[in-house]
Each structure stands twice: as structure tokens, then as C-alpha cells.
Amino acid sequence: MKAQGSRPPNVLLILFDKCTTASISAYREGPGRTPNIDALAADGVLFSHAYTPAALCGPARASMLTGKYPHAHRLRRNVYPFDAGSLNSNYQEPISDPFRDRRFDLWDNVPYFLSNAGYATGHVGKWHLGPANPGFFDYYKGFNSQLRHWVGEPHKSAWRPDIHTDDSIRFIDRNAGQPFFLQTSYYAPHEPLDPPRDWLEKFHGVEHAEYYATVANLDANVGRILNSLRKNGVFDHTLVIFTTDHGRTWIDRPGSAEGICLPYEECSRIPLVLRHPDLMPRGKTWRSGVTTADLMPTILEAAGVGLAQSATDSPRVPAIQSRSLIAEVRSGADNWPRDIVLQNIPQRGIHDSYYDERAIRTERHKLILRKFDVRPALRPGELYDLTADPAEAHNLYASQAAVVKDLARRLAAWGRTQKDELAVELGDWASR
């Protein structure tokens, strides 16, 4: 369904990095203060149970753009064009262009399709899918990762999020007369956390004040971008999407070195807001589970761009594994109609072993299963009742065998449908 009007809608995709629902005040879960994002949510749809397919930057961003889960696009770790160090979450060899690396399947993606449909395409900020323009952005002011938030000496030089906002506004000013896709991707609030001091003072005495102050500052920058849409007369003709690649935890969870790569709610459940007056309801909270892989078909449906032609010019439909949130929300069936699957690898091992992981999240429960690199490869997992235990503090795996078996069968069935061999293996094993 395309928005009404003589031309397709613009798309503005705003990403924060390592952002939690607690830092967005519309979720009412923590000390966050984000009036501009809150206003988007009040005039659009706030998704209370949005999940990232993988709580790691590169895989999450690849899923967002391709509509595929990590096992399908095959980018399971972060890429760097140099030796990235020893973390298990990074590819150990330099990878300068994952789009032309045959190990990965990334070419059927949002900006590629929109570029070929006549959209002006732009990316500003962190990309984490290689250091350079893959070729489908008309404007690229990006970087792979690990660029400091201050251009020079902290507090005595330019704050990089302000620069990225300026770049985004210039792109909008230049392209407001035609359909455009702009991805503005702030590296903050990823570490290092050192926000402008006037913002930090607003959170005096708050635990993790640097983090929440950084998010509040980014919200002000979001407000500047939204005002540029209004100034150019295209705010109501733009599908605005706000989200993040993954959350973070300050709890010492197993498998993480940096508070990421985890299936637990504070990492895998993320903020997501969509706003367009024609395409989405206004002032609605959608509580059913969705994933950011759903953004690819959502954006293309909004733009009226079909998927009958792929990047290889073969007459096939790309094998996306998600569905449009426009159709889902407009259906009104907010009854958690599908299970959510999470696919993580660890940053550090558990009991001296790395593993590959699948988790399945239903309206009430979450089952986490892992296959370890050392014997025994298959071991008892974790089961949480998120209605009674939203903090995931009490593992019920040993005491709720019937629930484990039911969820494991559902995971295996999902794996057979989506050709995920590990989901099938883990689900079949745990359902015996």
C-alpha cells in the first residue's frame, strides 16, 4: 500500500546504536527524556515488543536492510577493513566490502531497490557494513564504525552527532522536491560515553547519567531533522522510522563482554516507532512481537516498490523472511500472531566454550537454546516466563518440561520453514 499523493513517500530511517527502551521516555521504563521521539510515537505507532534478530551491529543492520535473518544473509559478525582484534563477535580477517564478498547475501536491500525505483538515496553516519559507499547511495557521508563522537579534543571540538544532523538536513533540503530515502545513523549512545556537559548536567545523580544524557542529546538532533522536514513541507509525506540496531545491558549476563550479543530483553528488545499519517494509525501502541527485519518489506510497501526483480536481474522474488508492518498494524489483529526468533553468537564463552544460539519469544515465554563448540554440544537451556518474571531472573527450564517441549517444537518448525538448520537441530533435541 503506497501513501496517497502524486508521488511515493519519502523514507527517513533514524538509527541510534546500542539504545535501550529505558532511554526512550515514551516507553516509561527509565530516566530517559526524549520529547521529540515521544511526539513521533504519540502521532504514530510505538511498538512495545520490537526485537532485533541479532543483538550485534552488523548482523542487525544487515537484517534491517534485507528482511532476512542472519542465518540467511550469513553476516553473523561485525566487519572491519582492518585487523579487528580477538572478540568472537568480529570477523578476524579484514573485510572491506561485504556486499561483494560471496560469503554474504546482502544485495537485495532497501536502498538498492529504492535507488532503482528513482529515489534519491543517502546515508549519514555509522554504516558498519563496510567503510565505503556500496554503490547504491547517491550521497554517502558514512563510516564503518569506531569513529569518536568528538571530532577532536572532547568538549573543545565539534560533537559529531551535530555534524551528522547538519549533513542530514542538507540532504533533505537538496532532495525535498523528489522521493528520497535517508538513513541517519548515529554511533552514539555506543561507548565512549562523553556527552556535552550541558546535557550531562540535566541527569545529575542519575545512574548511567552519561548514557541517558547522550540519548537526550540525540533526541534534540532528531528534532532538528524533523523540523527540516516541516520546513520543506514534506513531514506528512515522509515515513519516519526510529529504531536502533540493538540494546544493551549493565547486568553481568553470560556470553557478553560489552553488554551485547544476548537474547535477554534489555539487549534484544528495542525501541521502534513508525509515523506516517496515511500509512500508519496515529497514537497507537502495538504490543505484538515484531522484528526490525520487518522494516525492509514495510519500507518497500510504503514506496510501492515490488520485489519481482532482484539485484542480479533474474526474475525472482528475494527470499525475505519478514512481513510488512503496515499490513500487520492496519489489520488490527494485535494478538501476537507469530513467534519471534533471535539468533546470537557470544562475545565470550560460557564454561570456556563459544556457541551458536537460538531463542524463541512468544507472548508469554522465552526459550534459549545453545549449541556449544565442545562436548556436550547440546545442553539444557533457559526458559523464562516474561509475564511473571520480566527481568529474566528465574530459569524454569528444569521445572517446566511441557512448555520447553512446546516452544522447542515451534522453534524447529520455524527452522524448517526458514531453512535454519540450527533452529531445527536445537528444537528437535529439546523437544524429545
Stockholm file with secondary structure:
# STOCKHOLM 1.0

chainA/1-432         MKAQGSRPPNVLLILFDKCTTASISAYREGPGRTPNIDALAADGVLFSHAYTPAALCGPARASMLTGKYPHAHRLRRNVYPFDAGSLNSNYQEPISDPFRDRRFDLWDNVPYFLSNAGYATGHVGKWHLGPANPGFFDYYKGFNSQLRHWVGEPHKSAWRPDIHTDDSIRFIDRNAGQPFFLQTSYYAPHEPLDPPRDWLEKFHGVEHAEYYATVANLDANVGRILNSLRKNGVFDHTLVIFTTDHGRTWIDRPGSAEGICLPYEECSRIPLVLRHPDLMPRGKTWRSGVTTADLMPTILEAAGVGLAQSATDSPRVPAIQSRSLIAEVRSGADNWPRDIVLQNIPQRGIHDSYYDERAIRTERHKLILRKFDVRPALRPGELYDLTADPAEAHNLYASQAAVVKDLARRLAAWGRTQKDELAVELGDWASR
#=GR chainA/1-432 SS CCCSSSSCCEEEEEEESSCCGGGSGGGCSSSCCCHHHHHHHHTSEEETTEECSSSSHHHHHHHHHHSCCHHHHCCCSBCCSSCCCSCTTBCSSCCSCGGGCTTCCCCSCHHHHHHHTTCEEEEEEECCSCSSCCSCCSEEEEESSCCCSBSSSTTSSCBHHHHHHHHHHHHHHHHTTSCEEEEEECCTTSSSCCCCHHHHGGGTTCTTHHHHHHHHHHHHHHHHHHHHHHHTTCGGGEEEEEEESCCCCCSCCTTCSSSCSCCSHHHHEECCEEECTTTSCSSEEECSCEEGGGHHHHHHHHHTCCSSSCTTCCSCCCCCCCCCHHHHHHHTCCSCCSCEEEEECCSSCBTTBCEEEEEEECSSEEEEEEEESSSSCBCCCEEEETTTCTTCCSCCTTTCHHHHHHHHHHHHHHHHHHTCHHHHHHHHHHTC
#=GC SS_cons         CCCSSSSCCEEEEEEESSCCGGGSGGGCSSSCCCHHHHHHHHTSEEETTEECSSSSHHHHHHHHHHSCCHHHHCCCSBCCSSCCCSCTTBCSSCCSCGGGCTTCCCCSCHHHHHHHTTCEEEEEEECCSCSSCCSCCSEEEEESSCCCSBSSSTTSSCBHHHHHHHHHHHHHHHHTTSCEEEEEECCTTSSSCCCCHHHHGGGTTCTTHHHHHHHHHHHHHHHHHHHHHHHTTCGGGEEEEEEESCCCCCSCCTTCSSSCSCCSHHHHEECCEEECTTTSCSSEEECSCEEGGGHHHHHHHHHTCCSSSCTTCCSCCCCCCCCCHHHHHHHTCCSCCSCEEEEECCSSCBTTBCEEEEEEECSSEEEEEEEESSSSCBCCCEEEETTTCTTCCSCCTTTCHHHHHHHHHHHHHHHHHHTCHHHHHHHHHHTC
//
